[in-house]
Amino acid sequence: MNKEPVYVTGHQHPDTDSIASAIAYAFFKRAMGVRAVPCRLGPVNAESAYLLKRFGFDEPMLLTDARVKLSEITLDPLTYINEDATIFECLHRMNDEKHTYCGVVDNDLHLVGLITKSDIAAVGLGDTAYNIDMLKKIRLDDVAKTLDGTIVYREESMHLNGKVSMIAMADRDRVSRYDLKDRIIIVGDDSETQKTVIEKGAGLVIIVWADSVSDEVIETAKMNHCPILISGHGAMNTSRYIFFSTSVKEIMQNEVITFNTNELAEDVGAKMLRSRYHIYPIIDMDRKLHGYAARYHIMTAKNKQIIMVDHNEFSQSVRAIEEARILEVIDHHRINDFSSMQPVSFRNEIVGSTATIVATIFRENQIPIPQNLAGLLLGALLSDTMNFHSPTTTDKDRQTANILAAMADLDIDDFARDMFAVTADTTGKSYAEMLNQDMKVYNIRECNLSISQVIVTSTEQVRKESAQIQPAIETFCRKKRLDLAVLVFSSILDNGSVVFYGGNRSEWAREAFPDRDGEEHSFQDGLLSRKQQILPKITNIINMYS
């Protein structure tokens, strides 16, 4: 299966056909070896939610942008170390994972800093005076671990001034003249010298070239409260590694430029140009470390691969769709503003539902449709054709519905009755919600137009609520900056619709759907299809006056 995902998505304000077709076609593409992900561009409506639950499908993922986010690209692996770890441990982690950097995190994986090999190099190559403050704070166990050493005598607290003296080869007479108080002393295998440095107030004695320490030296250490350990290395490496026994907190960068997984890769690339770091930690919304990005990650990141179903107009698609790599279009609507930079597989058929086309593609490729998926596709087909009442319905829709019903073991009439009972239930919904529920936006000759369609059991009650509906439409127009908003209440049982409209082009809708004498919002007999009836009628009037 291909590694790079392909997102299968319907239109904004998704209806059942859009949701079901995305799920079904993604299933088909996965069967063909493509890593396809079904998506939605908005909340699912009550009808879609009912069908998804009935047939055991999860809601498709919400797709908000065709451009790629940091969470969607391959980053450097998650390399990190705890803030209490030593520099030596951090260096080993970097070498093991072949990185020049390492994030520093707390116990909950929250990023608290960043350490690089350059930071460590400053410790190993810089003036030892740079490290004095750090060595004041070292812990005996960390020193022993770093030096692969053995603690011979432990003191609960050490009195260190951060200075280091290596006198492993000095004679006893010269040692007696040194100021050793509170220093870390690296000394050889000579008991008298060891006793001398302890008596002169050493803060920590590290013995090299020795396998044991005499009891007399240990007693002297106890009397002077001086811890002792035997190093697992020679004098030179011991003197080098001791500086790496301090905590990474002492040298890590606290002010780190980070980016969030939710940021767009192209935006992050622009920000990276304003700094000169070679690596940037990526964190999630909880500030937990997610990975690392360099400039090459951004340069090689590609925007999403998208398959458009149940629409082909960019104005109805996901944000920045023009920057996506569109692979296919499967639709049954008019072709308006579609264009692409590369060849696209474009399938547009004169049928009543995209689900009809998707089911046909399964049969053409001899891919079995699972029973629950057949039920979901049947629901989408019946929804878009309004149980075959819509004038967009074709013989192919009816034939496909019969095939899907047999696969799903469903009676079409009973199933349609159950489904439309959910669809027609507007209890608790405001008119603002109805306007947004199943809405499509068009731009026709610079007229910004929206058409929302709501399925109801009967249109009689709707006509009586004109006083509440009309102000909601006018408010909706102002908020959406529309010239004309049309809200259509359609009843399959009554085989027709009642049309409401608002905006500064309301007269155009009034002319497209004329009232009978003495009536307002007259019942429009046979008016059910947005695609073949409602939109063409309004378009004709707009063309006449524009």
N, C-alpha and C positions, 0 to 999 in steps of 0.2 A: 504493500500500500504506500502511496506517495506520502512523503513527510509533511509537505506544506499543505495546510488545510485549504479547502474550498468552501466558501460560505454560500449556502443556498437561501435566498431571502425573497419574500414577497414584498408588497408595497407598504407604505406608511398607513396608519390606521387599519391594521390587518383585519380582513374578514376571514371566514372559515376556509374559503377556497385558497386564500393566500397562505394560511397556516398549514393546512393539510397538504397542499402541493409541495411546500418547502420540506416538510417532514418526509413525504413519500419519495420525492426526487432525490433527497439526500440519501435515503435508504438505497435507492437504485444505484446511485453513483458509488456508494460504498461496496455494493455487490460487484461493481465493475473495477474495484481496486483503487478508488479515489477516496481520500480522507475528507469526506464531505460532512459539513456541519449545518443542520437546519437552523434558521434564524427568524426572528421577528423584528419589526421596526417600531413596535408599540405594544400596549397591553392587549391581551386577547379579550374578545367580547364574550358575553354570556353563552352564546351558542357554541363558540369554539371551546370554551372551558368545559362545557357539558360533554362535548364529543371527545375531548382529550381524556377526561376522567372516565367516560364510559368505555373507551377502548384501551385505556392503560398507557397513555403517552404523557410524557412530561412536556411542559411548555418549552418551545424552542428558546435558545439563548437570545437575549436582547442585543442586537447589533446597533451601535450608535454612530460609527464612523467607518468609512471604507479605508481610511489611512491606518497604518499599523501602529499599535501602541508598544511600549517597551515590554509589557507583559506577554506580547505575542511574537517576539523575536527571540532567537537563540542567543543567550548571553553566556559569558564565562561562568563556569561552575561556582557553586556557593562555597567559597573558602573563607573560613573565619576561625577565630580563637577567642577564648574567654578573656575578659579584661584582667583577670588575676594571673594569667599565664606569664611565663618569663619570656624575655627577648629570645633566649636560646631555643625555647619550644616553638616560638613563632618562626624563627629562621628555619628550623627543621620542617615545619609545616609548609613553608614556602618552597623549600627544596623538594620535598616529597611530591608536591602537586605542581611543581615547575611553574610557579608564579613569582612575580616580583613584588607582590602586595598581599595583604591579608586584612580583612575587616576585623575589628575588635567589637565584640558584642557582650551584652549582659546575659544573665541566665534565661531571659525570655527571648533571646535572639534579636533584641533591639540594637541597632547600630549605635555605638558610642564613640567610635574613632576608626582611623585607618593607619596602618603601618606599612611602610615600603622598605625595600632593601636599601634605599638611599638613607632612610632614617636609621637603619641598623649600621650602615657604613659610617655614619657620623659618630656612632659610639665606638666602633672598632678602630677607626682611623684618626679620629679627632684627638685633641689634647686631652690628657687624662683629667685635667682640671674641670673639664666639661662634665665629667661623670661623678664628681665628688658628692654632690647633693643626692644623686641617685643611689650611690652605694651606702649612704647613711641609712637607707630604708630597706635594704635587702633582708630576706628571711633565711634562716639557717637551712631549712629544708630545701628551699629553691637553690641555694648554693650547692648543697650536696647533690641534688638532682642534675644540676648543670655540669658539675665537675665529675659526675659519675663516682661520687665519693661516699665515704662512710663516716657517719657522725660518731665520734668517740666520746665526747662529753658535750651535753646540751645545757644551755642556759635559757630560761624562759624569755629573757629580754637581753638584747645585746647593746653595748655602748660603743657605737661606731661613729667616727668623724668623716668616713667616706674616703679616706686616703689609704693607699695600698703600698706596702714595701715588700720587696722580694729580697730576702737575705739568705737564701738557701745555701750559698757557698761562702758566706762571710765568716771570719773567725770570731771566737767568743769575745776577745778583747775589743774588737771594733764594734760588735753588737752592743756592748755595754755603753757605748758613747752615743747611740742613736736615740732620738725621741720617738718612742713607739706607742705612746699612750693613745688608746682608742683606735688604733690603726688595724687594718686587715693585714696580717703578716703571713707571707708565704715562706716557709722554712723547711730545711732538709731534715734528714734522718740523723739528728744529733740531739740526744736528750738534754744535754747541758744548755745548748743553744735554745732549745724549745723552752726550757724552764726560765731562761734569762728573759726571753721576749715576753713570756707570760707575766713574770714578776715586774717588768717595766710597764705593765698596763695595757698590753695588746687587747684589742676588742674582739678579735677572732683570729685564731691560728689555723692555718691550712698547711698540712704537712705533705710534702712530696717525697717520692722515692722511698716510701716506707710501707710496711705491711701491718705494723702494730705500734702502739705507744706505751711507754713504760708506766707502771702504776705511780711512780714518783711524779712524773709529769702530769698525770691526771689529777693527783692530789693537789699539785700546785695550781692547776686550772680551777679546781673547785674553790680553793682559798681566794683566788683572784677573780672569780666569776667570769672566766674566759672560756667560751666554747672552743672545741677542737674538732676538726674533721680531717680525714686522710683523703687526699685527692686521687682520682683514678687516672690522672694525667701527669706528665712531667712539668717541670717548673715553667717552661715557656707557654705551653697551652693553658696551664692553670692560670697564669697571669693574664692571658687573653680572654679566656672564657668567663672569668670572674665578673667581668663587666656586663656579660650577657645574662647574668642571674637576676637582674632587676626586672620589675614588672613592666609589661608593655605599656601600661598606663603612663609611665615616666617619659616615653618618647613618642607615643602615638600622636597623630594629628587629630585635634579635637574639632577644628572648624573644617569640615569636609563638604565639598560640593557634591550633593546627591541629586538624584532624579527619582521620580515616582513611577511605579509600574503603569499608572494610568495616563502618563504623558505620551503624546504622539512622538514617534521617532524623529519626524522631520523638525518638530519644534526643539527637541533635545539637541539635534545636530547643530541648529543655529546657536543655541546657548553654549555648546562645547567650543565653538569658534572663538568665544570671548575669554577662554582660559587655555592654559597650556599643559594641563595634566594629561597623563597617558591612560588613566583609568578612573572610572567614576562608579561608586557604589550605587546600586539601584535598590530602593526600599519600597515596601508596600504601604497601604493606607495606615497601617498600625506602626509604621516606622521599623518594621522587621526587615532584616536583610534578605533580599531576593536574588541578587546576582551582581554582576559587574559588566559595565559597557565601556568599550573604547570607541574611538572614531570609526574604526573599520566595521564595527557592528552596525552603526547607523548608515554608513555608506553602502553596505551590502543589503540593508533591509529593504524589502519590497512591499508595496501596498497590497491589500488583500486581493485574493482571487475570488470573484463573485459570479454566481449564476443567478440571474433574475428570473423569478417565476411570477406569473399573474400580473405582470406590468412590464413596460418597456420605456416608460417616460422617466427621465432623470429627476424631474420635479417631484415624482412620487416615490423616489428611492432613498437610500441611505445617504447621509451627509457625505459629501466629497466623492460621490459615486464616479464622477468624471475622472478621478485620479486612480480608480481601481483598475485591475486587470479583469475585464468582463470576459468570461469564457463562453457563456451560453445565455440565451433568452428563450423562455417557454411561456407563451402568452396567447390570449384570445381577444385582446383589445386592439384598438387602432394603433398604428405606428405613427408616432408624432416627432419627438425631438431626439430620437436615438442616433448615436454615432459612436464610433470606436476607432482607436488607432491601429488595431490589428484585426484580422478576420475573426468573426464570431459565429458560432453555431446558433442560428436564429430560426426558431420554429414557432410560427404563428398560424393558428387554425381558426376557422369560422365555426366555433362551437360555443356552447353556453357556459363552459367551465374549464379552467385549467386542469382540474382533476381528471377530466375526460382525456386530455392529451397525455398526462402523466401515466394514467392507467394503460393507455394505448402503447406507450413506450415500453412498459413492462412486458406486454404481450409480444411486441415486435422483437424483443430481445430474449424472449422465453425465460424471463426471470419471474419466479413464482411470487405472488403477492400474499403475504401473511394475512390470516383471517381478520385480525384487528385492524391492520392497515387498509384492507379492503373496506371495512366498515367506516373508517375515517374518510376515505376517498369518496365513498357513497354519500356520506353526510355533506361533504363539500360540494359535490355535484348537485344534490337536491337543493342545497342552500343557494347556490348561484343561479340555478334555473328556476328557483321558487317552485320546486316540485313540479317542474315541466310547464308551469304557467307562463313563464317569461317568453317573449317572442324570440329571444336569442336561442331557445332550445332547438336542437337538431335531432335527427334520427340517430346520429352517432351518440349523442348524450343518452338517449333512451336505451339504446343497445348496451352501452357501457354500464349504465346503471343496473340493468338486469344481470349482467355478468358479475358486477361487484356484489350485488345483493345475494347471488348464489354463493359466491366465495365467502361472504360474511354470514351466511345463513340468516338473512333478515327479510322480512316482508316490507316492501318499499312503503306502502301506505301507512302501516303501523309505525314504522320507523320515522317517516316524515311527520306524522302527527305528534310523536313524542318530541321530536327536535324543534318543531315550530311552536310548540307550547312553551318551550324555554325562550325561543327567539322573541316571541310576541309578548313576553312578560316584561312590562316596563315599570313594575312596582319599585318605588324607591329611587328611580332615576330622575335626575333633573333634566330640563330641556337642554341645558348647556352640555351635559354628558351625552345626550342623544345626538347633539350636533357634532360632537367629536368622535362618536362611537364608530361609525362607518362612513367616513368622510373622504372625499377625493377632491383635490384642488387642481384647477386648470387655469391656464393663461391663454385666452382666446382674443386675439387682436387687442392686446394690452388691457383686457378686462380680466381682473382677478376674480375667479369664480370658484365657489365650493358647492359640492352637492353631497348632502348627507341623506342616507336612507335608513328608515327605521321600520321594521316589520311589526305590525300590530294585528290583533285578532279582528278588530273592527275599526273603521274610520269615523264612526258616528260620534264617539266620545271625544275624539281628537278635535273635531270641528267645534265642539262646544268650549274648548279651552284656548281659543284663539287669543284671548286677552292676556294669557300667561305666555303663550308661545311667541307672539310677535316681539315683545320687548327683549326676550332672550336672544332672538335672531339678530336684532339690531345691535345688542351688546357684543355678540359674537363677531359681527362684521367689523366693529370698531377695533376689537382686540386683535383680530387676525389681519386687519388692514385689507379687507376685501371690498370689491365693488358690488358684488352680488353674492349672497348666501342663500342656498335653496335647501329646505328641509322637507323631505318627502316621506309621508307615512303611508306605507303600502300594506294592503290586506290581501293575502292569497285567497282567503275564503270569499271576499267580496270581489276579487279580480279587478282591483283598481287601487287608486291612490288619492290622497289629499295633499296639496302642495302649499307650503308656506315659503315666504321669501322676504329678504330684507336687504338693505344697502342702498347706495345712491343709484343703482340700476334696477330697482325693484319693478319699474314699469315694464322692463323687458321680459321679466319672468311672468308678469301679469298677462302680457300679450302672448307668450308662449303657451300658457295654461289658462285660457280664458274662463271666467266664471259665467254661470248661467244667470239670466236676468234676476236681479233681486237677491242674489246669493254672494257670499264670500267664501273663498276656498272650496269651490264646488268639487264634488267627487269626479275624478277623471277616470272614466270607465276604461279598463284594459291597459292602463298605464302602470307598468311594473318594472321595466328594464331601464336602468340608468344608462347603460351603454348604447342601446339601440333606440330608445324612445326619449328619455329625459334630456340627456346631453345633446342629441341632434336637434331637438326642438329649440333649446336655448341657443345653440350655436347658430342656427338659421336666423334668429332674431338679432343676435350680436353682429353677424355678418351684414345684416340689412342696415343697421344703424351706424356701424363703425367705418 
